[in-house]
Amino acid sequence: MKATSATGNDLGEYFTPRHIVKTIVKLVNPQIGEKIYDPFCGTGGLLIESFRHIYITMPRNDRTLKLLREETIFGNEITNTARITKMNMILAGDGHSNIQMKNSLASPVEGKYDIVVTNMPYSQTTEYGALYDIPTKNGDSICVQHCIKAIDKTSENGRIAMVVPEGFLFRKDLQKTREYLLSKCFVQSIISLPQGVFLPYTGVKTNILYLKKIKQKFIQKQFWYFDVKSDGFTLDNNRRKLDSESDLEKILANRNPEIEDKATPLSVGFDLISIDAVRQNDYILVGNQYKNIFNHDNLKWNLVKLKEVTKVLSGYAFNSQNFNSELGIPLIRIRDLKTHEPVTKYSGEYKENYIVENGDLLISMDGEFNAVLWRGGKSLLNQRVCKLYDFKNCINEYIYWVIKKPLKIIEDNTPYTTVKHISTKQILDIVIPLPPLNVQSQIVERIKENEKQIAEKSAAIKILKSSIENELDNMWGAKS
């Protein structure tokens, strides 16, 4: 593989923690007679654990021992670390004969193995994309394709458990690869690991994909998603073991939950994600985007999507050559939403629909997804800011308050590589309770009255604190 990693490690390879290795191997539960393959095996942790797992669970005799040592474990490693892997396998009981120093991506294998377990290299480019079904230089795509192709089409229970960077689940340039994955495999579960699992080597957030490649045609409707909050260790460079229970134990206790038997896995933190919802959302596989976050059972008002009661206009990318600090009309940038005092002016031509007036409801679409009732005067709507308008059966001030919570939840669950971004589609799909107009007005007035009291009491508290400080200064003889 040609290494152009942005992660600081030339080959994007990282040590896989022992407890993550054990989790992956227990997920796939390899058995004697199956061929296990790691195309990016590093020092061989996943293969050694697979070897030991089979050795402990199999009936041991001359035939099975020979089969385990010579025809079960297969792995490639691009660097001369392969020599260390061979030695580690020998120390584990053998199984080293099928470990090769080899660039796996340059040598795709077609239907040769029963199981693939791997922690793939991240953020690479490759010269061998033309050898695969979806040609690309993107190493993340080719690594996943390599693993899928490697499973034997005739295997009754072909399966893959691989660690991927979270970007694979949502990046636009990998959409076709995710679509390919869903067409070739049954997604048994996606396990979101907390950021910090691979510290101190990398802070990249990762997921475990647990896939089954079955030979008959099938239509998958749902998959299981689990968001790991704790893997049993502190999420810092020290990675100290915690006394509390690890979420990984919950996963292993429910590692093969059948779709029909929902109660137990749902009760311990699994979520069922609709494949149709994934298809309609650019094949994004980040489960938190589809979780039913609110319990709507006890709401007394009808639920509507924002698109049923309002429209949205995304800001325009105005020509920077016409920016000026003194002439023209103020231009609203994201940073201006907090101050309501635009520092940039635009002196070029513009369309009237990009005009913002006091009281307009704006939302910042990058970074923090804040809702703002504009009070900075007549201004222009710049890119990365959107405006809600044309309200029906609702008051814009009510919408301003009621969407704050869902916007925050979307922000907390939005994956990102550099800056979080919310789309206009996501905004319009926000579901809100919609009481009658008179009730909306009452709610807004109560909130405004509470805000007024908060402001008054905050001012009083500030005065009291100042009085205390003056009293203490006087005690020490300081000038008041």
N, C-alpha and C positions, 0 to 999 in steps of 0.2 A: 504494500500500500504506500502510496506517495503521501508523505506526512506534511500537512500544512495546518496543523492544529492551532486553534486559537486559545487553547486551554493552558498552554505553558508546558505541556508534556508532548514531546515530538511525535509520539505515536498514539496519543490519546488513551493510553492504557493505564489502569489503576488497580491497585490491590483490592480484591473483593473481601470484605470482612467475613470472618469465619461464620458468624451467625446468619449472614445473608446467604452464604454458600449452602449451609445446612438447610435453610428454608427452601431454596431453589430445588435442591436435590429431593427433599421430601415432597415437594409439590409434584414432581414428575414421577417419583417412586419407581426408579429403574429396576428391572427384573432380569434375572439370568436368561440369556437367549436374545436379549435386545442389544442393539448396537448404539452406543452413546458417543456423541461427537461434540467437540468444542472447537470451532474454527479459529478462535482467538484465545488460546488456552493460557497464555502467560506462563506462570510457574506451575499451573496444573491443579489449582485448588478445587475447581468444580469436578474435574475428572477423578481426582483422588477420592473425594467425598462420594462420588458415584460408585467407584470401585469398592469402597468400604461398605457402602449401603447394600450393594448386591451381595458381597461376601457374607455379611451378617445374616441376611434374609434368605439366602439360597440353601438348598440341600448340598452339602459339600462331599464330593467324591472326585475321583481322578478326572472324570469327563467334564464335570462342571468347573473344576478348578482350571483345567486347560482352556476351556471355553472363555472363562473370565480373563485369564492372563493374556490370551492371544487373539481373541476375536470379539472383544466387547468394547474396549476403550480406544477412541480415536481422537487425535487432536493435532492442530497446526498452530505454530507460533512463528511469526515473521522474523523475529530476532534470534540471536544465538542463546537466548533464554531457554530455547527448546532443549538444550543440553541439560539444564537444571531440571526442567520438567521430567525428562527421562529418568534422571537420578531420583527425583522425588517419587516417581511411580515405582521404581525398584524398591525404595525404602518402604513404600506402602504395601508391597507384596507382589510387585511386578505389574504388567500391563503397559510396559513402556514401548513395546515394539512398534506400535502404530502412532507414535508421536513424531511429527516431522517438523523441520524448520522450513516453513513454506508460507508464501503469501496466498491465503485462502481465496481472496477476491479475484486473483489471477487464475484460479483453478476451480471454477464452480463445479459442484457435484450434483448429479441429478438422481434423486430418489434412492439414496444409499443407506440411510440410517433410520433408526426408530425414534431416537430422542436427540434433540439438540439442547445443550445447556451452555450458556455463555454470558459473559459481560463484554459486550462489543466495544470496540474503540469509538470514541466520540469525535465529532467535528473534523473529520478527515475529508480529503478529496482522493479520488482514485482514477486511474487511467483505464480501468477495466470494466467500466459501466456498459460498454457495448456487448458484453457477454451475457447480459441479463435481460429479463422481459421488459423492464422499464429502464432504458439506457439513460444514464446520468453520471456526472462526476461527483455527485453527493455521496460521500462514504456512508452516511447513516442509512440512506435508502438501499445502497448495494449490500451493506451488511445484513439488513433485514431480509432482503430478497435471497441472499445466499443461504440463510438459515432455512427459509421456507422451501427452497428448491431441494435442500439436502435431505428432507424427510421422504422416506420411501412411500410412494403412492399406494403400494399394496399392503402397507402396515395397517393392522387392525386398529391400532391405538397410537399412531404417530403423534408426538407432542414436542412442544418447544417451550422452554422457559428461559427468557433472556432479559438482561438489564439494558434498558435504552434510556438516553437522555430525554427529559420531559419535552424538549423541543420537537422530538419526533411525533409526539401526540397531537401537536397543534400547528406547526409551521406550515404556511401556505405552500411552500415549494415541495413539501412532502405529502401533499394531499393525494396524489395519484398512487403513491406507495401505500398509504393507509387503505385506499380503496382496493388495491391489489391484495393486501393482507386479508381484508374481509371477504374477498372473493375466493381465497384459497384456504382459509383457516376458520375454525370455530374458535372465537375468543372466549375461553373459559373464564378468565378473570384478568383484570388489570390492577396491580397493587402499587399505589402511589407511595413511594418512600419519602420520608421527610428530608428536607435540605440539610445536609451535614452528615449524612450516612457515610460518605466517602472521605470525610476529613481525616487527616490533614492533607490528603492527596489532591482533592478537588472539592469545590463547593457546588458543583453541578447537581441540580435536582434530577432524580432518576425515578424510573418505574420498572416494575417487573411485568413483562407480558407473558401470560401463561396461555398458550395456544394449542389447539388440537387440530391436526390435519387428517381429516377422515376421507375415505375414498368415495363414499356415496355423495350425491348432490344433496344439499340441505339448504334450508332457509332459516337463518338465525334471526331471532326477534329481540333477544336481550343478552347482555353479558353482566357479570358481577364486577363491581368496583369496590375497592377498599382503600380508604385514605389512612395510611399509617401515621399516627401522631407520635408514637414512641416505639423505637426498636429495641428498647431496653438499655440504651446507653445515652450519655449526655451528647448533645449535638454541637460539640465544639472540638477543637484540636486534640483535647485530652481523651475524649470518648471513654469516660469512666462509666462502669456498670452501675445501673440504678437498682434500687430495691423493689420498685414497682413492677407490675406485670407488663411484659412486652406485647404489643399488638400482633406481633408475628405468631404468637401462640394461638391467638384467635383465628388467624388465617389458616394455620395448619390443622386446627380442629375442624375447620369447615372447608378443607382444600378442594373438595369435589362436590360442592353443593348443587343438587339438581334444581333446575328451574321450577319444577313443580313443588318442591319442598322449600318454601320461601321463609318460613317463620324463624327458624333457628339462625341462619346467616344474617337475616335482617336485624335480628335482636342484638347481634354482637357488633354491628357496624358496617356490614356489607350493604351496598346499594345495587339495585337492578337498573341498568341503563338501557334505554330503547335504541336498537340499531337504526330504526327509522329516523329517530331524532338525530343520530350521528350522521346519517346520509344527508339530511336536510341542512346540516351545519358544517359543510366542507369536510366531512369525515373526521372532525376533531374528536379525539378519544379521551379527553380530560373529563373524567366522570363528574367532577364538581360543577361543571357547566349544566348538567342535566338533573342534578339532585332536586327533589321537591323540598325546598328549604322551609317553606311556611306550612303550618297546619291550618288549612282553610275550613275545617269542619265546623268550627264554632263561630264563623263570621256571620253577622246578621245582614250584611249588605251584599249585593250582587258583585261578582268579580268580572272585571273587564281587562283587556289588554290596552295599553296606552294607545295603540294604533286605532282603537275604536273610538277614542275621544279626542285625539289631537294629531297633528302632523309634526314632522321634524324637518329642519333645514340644516344641513351641515355647512360650516363656514367655508369661505372661498380662499384659495391660495393667491392672494393679491401680489402683484409684481413688486418686489422689494426695491426696484429702481425708483418707484414713486413714493417711497417711505420718507417722511420728513418729521422732524421734531416740533416744527412750528406751524407749517402750512397744511391745510386740508382738514379732513374729518378724522376724529380719533379712531384708532384701529384696536379692537379688543383681541388681546392675546391671552393665553391661559393664565399667565401670571397676573393679569389685570383683573381677573375675576374676584380675587380676594380684596384688592384695594379699591376697585371701581374707579380707578384713575389711569386710563390708558396713557402711556408715555410716548407712543408712536402715532403719527398721523399719516394719512394716505391722501395724496393729491391727484391721483389718476381717476379714470372713469370707473363707475361701478353700477350695479343694478340695484334698484330700489328695494328688492326683497331681502338684500343683505343688510338693510338698515335695522339697528336695534334701538329701541326706546326704553325709557325708564319703566320698570315693571315687567319687562319681558323675562321669560324663564329660559335661562341658559344652562348648558351642561358642558363641563370640560371632559373631553374624550380621551385624553392621555394622562398617564400618571395617576392622580386622584380623580375619581369620577364625581366631582362636586356639582350640586345643583345651586344656582344663584338667581335671585331676583335682581335684575340689573338696576342700578341707580346712578350710573355714571353719565347719563345724558345720551343724546343722539350719537351713535357710534356705528362702526362697521363690524360685521361678523367675520372674523378671520378663521383660517383653517384650524382644525383640532378643537373647535368650539361649535356647538350646535344650539339651535333655538327651537323650542316647542311653540307652536302657534295654532290658530284656528281650533280653539277648544269648543267641544260640544258636550253639553250636559255636565260641565265641570268648571270649576274656578281655578285659574292658573296658580293661585296661592295655595289652594288645597293640594294640587298636584306637586307643587314644590315641596311641601312637607311630607306627603305620603310616599314619594319615591326615594327619599333619603336612605331608608333602610335597605331596600332592594339594591340600590346603587352601591352601597357599601359592601353588601354581600357579593355582588358581582365582582367588585374590585378585589375583594379578599380571595376570590376563587378564580381569578383570571391569570393564566400562565403568561410568562413573558420572557423574552431574552434580554431586552434592554429596558424598554418602557412599556407599561401596561396600556392597552388600548381597548376601548369599548366601541362597538359599531352602532350605527343608527338602527339596524335591525334588532340588536339586543335591547336597545332602549325602548323601541316600539313594542317589543314582546314582553316587557315588564307587566306583570299582572297586579292590579290594584283593586281594593274594595271601593265601590262607588255609591255612596249614600246620596239622597236627594240634595238639590242645590242648597236648600235652607239649612240642612244639617252640615253640609260642607262649610257654609259661612260661619255657623256656630263653632265648628271645630277650629277654624282659622282664627276667629276672635279669641277663643280661649287660649290658644297657643300664643297669640300676640300679647295678651294680658299677662300670661306667665313670663314671657320674655321681658316685658316691661318691669315686672317685679324683680326679676333676676338682675336686670341692669341697675335698678334702684338700690337693691340690697348689696350688689357688688360695689357700688360707689360708697355706700355706708361702711362696708367692711374695709375698703381702702382707706377711708378717713380714720377709722378706729385703729388700723394698723399703724398709720402715720402718727397718731396720737401716742401709741405705745412706744414707738421708736423715739419720739421727742422726749417722752418721760425718762426713758433709759439714758438718752444723751445728757439730759439735765443732771441725772444722778452722778454722771462722771464729769460734770463740769463743762460739757461741750456747749458751744453756742447754739441757741435754739433759733 
